[in-house]
Amino acid sequence: MAAVIPSLRPQDSAPWWRRLLAFLIGPRFIDPPLRFVTVFFGTMTILPTGFDPAGGPGYVALSVIAGLLVIVSAFLPRLTLVAGILGTFAFMGVDPDLVNPFNLDVLVAAGVLLTYRRYRLWAVAVAGLALEVLVGRMVGASSGSASDAQVTLLVAVLVSVLGLGAGLGEARIQAEIARREDAVRRHEHELSRLRIQVAIDTHDTVSHGLATQAAIIRVLGQEAAAGRGPDVRTLSELGMVNDRSQRQLRQLLSRLRGDDEQDRSTDLSEALKSVTGAITAGAVAGGFALDVRFGALPPAVPAPVVDAAQKLLTELATNVFKHARTDAPCVITVEVIPGEGGSALQLASHNAVASPSGFTPRTLTRRAELLGGSCEVRRPDGDSAEVLVRIPLPADGAPVPAVPPGISAEDLLRADEAPPLAHAVESS
């Protein structure tokens, strides 16, 4: 991106002295040393010791003007270029035999313009110097001599190299600044996204657990008001909900500490067995004979898949407590089976049901569909039911999709906002 030559355009938002200071310092990193050099050389040229003793009053006046233009060249290079070219020809008419001081104005202006990468204006400066040499030879001025032309050429090359190098250095600095600013913006965006995601997950975890426990408490209150004791299924589900809420809050806390990275792999068997204790305790409290069996499971599975499998196992156990009979054994099996395009994790429950009517585990179905899987209910006979939940396991190195195609973020949140027992209470 080409730099912009600073101007004296006022800014209403700042006082005059700050605008003047900003103009003197310049907006670029190379402006302070560049302007110091031009001010130094310009001051040296207007000192009396720098004048040719053979010059008259007109020579002295033009030399002072040329020296002031050297100082101005770092601030207004285009103005200096135009004034310098005109001054060279005016000086040849006044004192053609003396060294033309306006050459330095054109040379310094050309170098400053190169720092802004204004190549066309630099070419204009070079053309003006070449024209001065040609006219000087025609009129016999000092600028047209071979020695002065060689000095002008050498100084022009030196100034052009220095100006071009300074311009490229400034461009490199600005590019690095832009790159780091972009990295900071991307980091702030990612940090904001993580904060929002953690806030949403925390809200969903707490609200889901409290809503389900509130529904269970309402059921217990209704049963107590009716003179009946609490249902063992209700007690089991209450224990499951409490443990699930505590576990999810611990997971959120780990994410805040940076321990739960998305690309980290976890032992699936160990992770599922960690929630089995709460499931078994809930079954014992409710009087269920529950047996959780594990097949051969992969040792390294992405953390999002492990977290989803834990939620599915807990939800499947909750479904068993809701519909199973306490006088018959209940079995939950977790194993890996061949699936379409790879292997799949299957969680299956088999138990005798208390009601012969069919049921649809909506929360399990929705959660499995969000993960690209499925949920199926089978009735081998009128007294038993099987629930089969399957989710695909990603291959080694394959990314885990955050949300499958066709699923909105609202669907992903609603999967945790529909406690099964709460729906049962509202429907009753």
C-alpha positions in Angstrom: 0.0 0.0 0.0 1.5 3.3 -1.1 2.2 5.8 1.6 0.6 9.2 1.6 2.6 12.4 1.6 1.7 14.3 4.8 0.0 17.7 4.4 -1.1 20.6 6.6 -4.7 19.5 6.5 -6.1 20.5 9.9 -7.8 18.0 12.2 -10.6 19.3 14.4 -10.2 16.6 17.0 -6.7 17.8 18.2 -5.4 21.2 19.3 -3.2 23.2 17.0 0.0 22.5 18.7 -0.5 18.8 18.5 -1.3 19.0 14.8 1.8 21.1 14.2 4.0 18.6 16.2 2.5 15.7 14.3 3.3 17.4 11.0 6.9 18.2 12.0 7.5 14.6 13.3 5.7 12.9 10.4 3.5 9.8 10.3 6.2 7.3 9.3 9.1 5.7 11.2 11.7 7.1 8.8 10.4 10.6 8.9 12.2 11.9 12.1 15.7 11.0 10.9 15.0 12.0 7.4 13.8 15.4 8.4 16.6 15.9 10.8 19.1 15.3 8.0 17.4 17.7 5.6 17.1 20.4 8.3 20.8 19.9 9.1 22.0 20.2 5.5 19.6 23.0 4.7 20.9 25.0 7.7 24.5 24.4 6.6 23.8 25.8 3.1 22.4 29.1 4.3 25.3 29.9 6.7 27.5 32.7 5.4 30.5 30.3 5.2 28.7 28.3 2.5 28.4 31.2 0.0 30.8 31.8 -2.9 32.7 35.0 -2.3 32.4 35.9 -6.0 28.6 36.0 -5.8 26.6 39.2 -5.6 23.4 40.0 -3.7 21.3 38.1 -6.1 23.4 35.0 -5.7 23.2 35.2 -1.9 19.4 35.6 -2.0 18.9 32.7 -4.3 21.3 30.6 -2.2 19.3 31.3 0.9 16.1 30.4 -0.9 17.7 27.1 -2.1 18.8 26.3 1.5 15.3 26.9 2.8 13.9 24.6 0.1 16.3 21.8 1.3 14.7 22.1 4.7 11.2 22.1 3.3 11.9 19.1 1.0 11.3 16.6 3.7 7.9 18.1 4.5 6.7 19.1 1.0 8.8 17.2 -1.5 6.5 18.0 -4.5 6.6 21.7 -3.9 10.3 21.6 -3.5 10.7 19.6 -6.7 8.8 22.2 -8.8 10.5 25.2 -7.1 13.9 23.5 -7.4 13.6 22.9 -11.2 12.4 26.5 -11.8 15.2 27.8 -9.5 17.9 26.0 -11.5 17.0 27.8 -14.7 16.5 31.1 -12.8 19.9 30.8 -11.2 21.6 30.2 -14.6 20.2 33.5 -15.8 21.6 35.3 -12.7 25.0 33.7 -12.1 25.7 31.0 -14.8 29.4 30.7 -13.8 28.7 29.7 -10.2 27.6 26.4 -8.8 23.9 26.1 -9.0 22.6 25.6 -5.4 19.1 24.5 -6.6 20.5 21.2 -7.8 20.6 20.1 -4.2 16.9 20.9 -3.9 16.0 18.7 -6.8 18.2 15.9 -5.7 16.9 15.9 -2.1 13.3 16.1 -3.3 13.9 13.2 -5.6 15.3 11.1 -2.8 12.4 12.0 -0.5 9.9 11.1 -3.2 11.5 7.7 -3.5 10.9 7.0 0.2 7.2 7.4 -0.7 7.7 5.2 -3.8 6.6 8.0 -6.1 8.5 6.8 -9.1 6.9 9.1 -11.6 7.8 12.2 -9.7 11.3 10.9 -9.3 11.5 10.5 -13.1 10.4 14.1 -13.4 13.2 15.2 -11.1 15.8 13.2 -13.2 14.4 14.6 -16.4 14.7 18.1 -14.9 18.3 17.6 -14.0 19.1 16.2 -17.4 17.4 19.2 -19.0 19.5 21.6 -16.8 22.7 19.9 -18.0 21.7 20.3 -21.6 20.6 23.9 -21.2 23.8 24.7 -19.3 25.9 23.4 -22.1 24.0 25.5 -24.6 24.4 28.7 -22.6 27.8 27.9 -21.2 26.8 27.8 -17.6 28.7 25.9 -14.9 25.9 23.3 -14.7 26.7 22.1 -18.2 30.4 21.4 -17.5 31.5 17.7 -17.5 32.8 17.9 -13.9 29.5 19.4 -12.5 27.5 16.8 -14.5 29.5 13.9 -13.1 29.0 15.2 -9.5 25.3 15.6 -10.1 25.1 12.1 -11.5 26.9 10.6 -8.6 24.9 12.5 -6.0 21.7 11.5 -7.8 22.6 7.8 -7.7 23.5 8.0 -4.0 20.3 9.9 -3.1 18.2 7.5 -5.1 19.6 4.4 -3.5 19.2 5.8 0.0 15.7 7.0 -0.7 14.6 3.7 -2.3 16.1 1.7 0.6 14.4 3.9 3.2 11.1 3.5 1.3 11.4 -0.3 1.1 12.3 -0.4 4.8 9.3 1.6 5.7 7.1 -0.7 3.6 8.5 -3.7 5.4 7.8 -2.1 8.8 4.3 -1.3 7.9 3.7 -4.8 6.5 4.9 -6.3 9.7 2.7 -4.0 11.8 -0.3 -4.9 9.6 0.5 -8.6 10.0 0.7 -8.3 13.8 -2.4 -6.2 14.1 -4.3 -8.8 12.0 -3.0 -11.6 14.4 -4.1 -9.6 17.4 -7.6 -9.1 15.9 -7.8 -12.8 15.1 -6.7 -13.7 18.6 -9.3 -11.3 20.1 -12.0 -12.8 17.9 -11.0 -16.3 19.0 -10.9 -15.3 22.6 -14.3 -13.7 22.4 -15.7 -16.8 20.7 -14.3 -19.0 23.4 -15.8 -16.8 26.1 -19.2 -16.8 24.5 -19.0 -20.6 24.0 -18.0 -21.2 27.6 -20.8 -18.9 28.8 -23.3 -20.7 26.7 -22.1 -24.2 27.8 -22.1 -23.1 31.4 -25.7 -21.7 31.1 -26.9 -24.9 29.3 -25.3 -27.2 31.9 -26.6 -25.4 34.9 -30.0 -24.7 33.5 -30.5 -28.2 32.2 -29.5 -29.8 35.5 -31.6 -27.5 37.6 -34.6 -27.7 35.3 -34.5 -31.5 35.4 -34.0 -31.6 39.2 -36.9 -29.1 39.6 -39.1 -31.3 37.5 -38.2 -34.3 39.7 -38.8 -32.3 42.8 -42.3 -31.3 41.5 -43.1 -35.0 40.9 -41.9 -35.9 44.4 -44.1 -33.1 45.8 -47.1 -34.3 43.9 -46.6 -37.9 45.1 -46.1 -36.6 48.7 -49.3 -34.6 48.5 -51.1 -37.6 47.2 -49.9 -39.7 50.2 -47.6 -41.9 48.0 -44.0 -42.5 48.6 -41.4 -41.4 46.0 -41.0 -43.5 42.9 -37.7 -45.3 42.8 -37.3 -44.3 39.1 -37.5 -40.7 40.2 -34.8 -41.2 42.8 -32.5 -42.9 40.3 -33.0 -40.2 37.8 -32.4 -37.5 40.4 -29.1 -39.0 41.3 -28.1 -39.3 37.6 -29.0 -35.7 36.9 -27.0 -34.5 39.9 -23.9 -36.4 38.9 -24.2 -35.4 35.3 -24.4 -31.7 36.2 -21.4 -31.9 38.5 -19.4 -33.8 35.9 -20.2 -31.3 33.1 -19.3 -28.3 35.4 -16.0 -30.0 36.1 -15.4 -30.3 32.3 -16.2 -26.7 31.8 -13.8 -25.7 34.5 -11.1 -27.8 32.8 -11.8 -26.0 29.5 -11.4 -22.6 31.3 -8.0 -23.8 32.6 -7.0 -24.9 29.1 -6.9 -28.6 30.0 -9.6 -29.8 27.6 -8.2 -29.1 24.1 -10.3 -30.0 21.1 -7.4 -31.9 19.4 -6.5 -34.0 22.5 -7.2 -37.7 22.3 -8.7 -39.6 25.3 -9.1 -43.3 26.2 -12.7 -43.9 25.4 -13.0 -47.0 27.7 -11.6 -45.2 30.7 -13.8 -42.1 30.0 -17.0 -44.1 29.8 -16.2 -46.2 32.8 -15.7 -43.0 34.8 -19.4 -42.3 34.5 -20.5 -45.9 35.0 -20.1 -45.5 38.8 -22.7 -42.8 39.0 -25.0 -44.9 36.7 -24.6 -48.0 38.9 -25.2 -45.9 42.1 -28.4 -44.5 40.6 -29.5 -48.0 39.7 -28.9 -49.3 43.2 -30.8 -46.3 44.7 -33.8 -47.1 42.4 -33.7 -50.8 43.0 -32.7 -51.7 39.4 -30.5 -54.7 38.5 -28.3 -52.9 35.9 -25.3 -54.4 34.2 -23.1 -52.2 32.0 -20.9 -54.2 29.7 -18.0 -52.8 27.6 -16.5 -54.4 24.4 -13.2 -53.6 22.9 -13.0 -49.8 22.5 -10.3 -47.7 20.8 -7.8 -46.2 23.2 -7.4 -42.8 21.5 -10.5 -40.9 20.5 -10.9 -37.1 20.0 -12.1 -35.4 23.1 -15.4 -34.1 21.5 -16.4 -37.6 20.6 -15.6 -38.9 24.1 -17.7 -36.1 25.7 -20.6 -36.9 23.4 -20.3 -40.6 24.2 -20.5 -39.9 27.9 -23.6 -37.8 27.5 -25.2 -40.5 25.4 -24.4 -43.2 27.9 -25.9 -41.1 30.8 -29.0 -40.3 28.7 -29.4 -43.9 27.8 -29.2 -45.0 31.5 -31.7 -42.2 32.4 -34.1 -43.6 29.7 -33.7 -47.1 31.3 -34.6 -45.8 34.7 -37.7 -44.1 33.3 -39.2 -47.1 31.5 -37.7 -50.3 32.9 -39.2 -52.6 35.5 -37.3 -53.1 38.8 -38.1 -56.8 38.9 -36.2 -57.6 35.7 -32.5 -57.3 34.8 -31.3 -54.4 32.7 -28.3 -54.5 30.4 -26.4 -51.7 28.7 -23.7 -52.7 26.1 -21.1 -50.4 24.7 -19.1 -51.7 21.7 -17.6 -50.7 18.3 -19.3 -52.1 15.2 -18.7 -51.8 11.5 -20.5 -48.8 10.0 -20.9 -47.1 6.7 -17.5 -45.6 5.7 -15.8 -46.7 8.9 -16.5 -47.9 12.4 -19.3 -46.7 14.7 -19.8 -46.6 18.5 -23.0 -48.4 19.5 -24.6 -48.0 22.9 -27.5 -50.5 23.4 -29.9 -51.0 26.3 -32.1 -54.1 26.8 -34.6 -54.1 29.6 -38.2 -55.1 30.4 -40.6 -52.2 30.1 -43.2 -51.2 32.7 -45.7 -50.1 30.0 -46.5 -52.0 26.9 -47.1 -48.8 24.9 -44.2 -47.6 22.7 -42.0 -44.7 23.5 -39.6 -42.4 21.5 -36.4 -41.2 23.2 -36.5 -37.7 21.6 -33.4 -36.4 23.4 -31.3 -39.4 22.5 -32.5 -39.3 18.9 -31.7 -35.6 18.6 -28.3 -35.9 20.2 -27.3 -38.8 18.0 -28.5 -37.0 14.8 -26.4 -34.0 15.7 -23.4 -36.3 15.8 -24.2 -37.9 12.4 -25.6 -41.0 14.0 -29.0 -42.6 14.7 -31.2 -43.9 17.4 -33.5 -46.9 17.0 -36.1 -48.5 19.3 -36.9 -52.2 18.9 -39.5 -54.3 20.7 -38.5 -58.0 20.6 -41.7 -58.8 22.5 -44.4 -57.0 24.3 -42.5 -56.9 27.7 -39.0 -55.8 26.6 -37.4 -53.0 24.6 -34.1 -52.3 23.0 -32.6 -48.9 22.3 -29.7 -48.8 19.9 -27.7 -45.6 19.6 -24.9 -45.4 17.0 -22.5 -42.6 16.3 -19.6 -42.7 13.7 -16.1 -42.7 15.0 -13.6 -40.5 13.1 -10.7 -42.2 11.3 -7.2 -41.5 12.5 -6.3 -37.9 11.7 -9.8 -37.0 10.5 -11.3 -33.8 11.8 -14.3 -33.9 14.1 -17.1 -31.7 12.6 -18.5 -29.2 15.1 -22.0 -29.2 13.6 -23.1 -31.6 10.8 -24.5 -30.0 7.6 -28.1 -29.0 7.9 -28.0 -28.6 11.7 -28.2 -25.1 13.1 -26.5 -23.9 16.3 -30.0 -23.6 17.9 -30.6 -27.3 17.4 -27.3 -28.0 19.1 -28.3 -26.0 22.1 -31.8 -27.4 22.2 -30.4 -30.9 22.5 -29.4 -30.1 26.1 -32.5 -27.9 26.9 -35.2 -30.7 26.9 -35.0 -32.7 30.1 -37.0 -35.9 29.5 -38.6 -35.9 32.9 -39.5 -32.3 32.6 -41.4 -33.1 29.4 -43.1 -36.0 31.1 -44.2 -33.8 34.0 -45.5 -31.1 31.6 -47.4 -33.7 29.6 -48.9 -35.1 32.7 
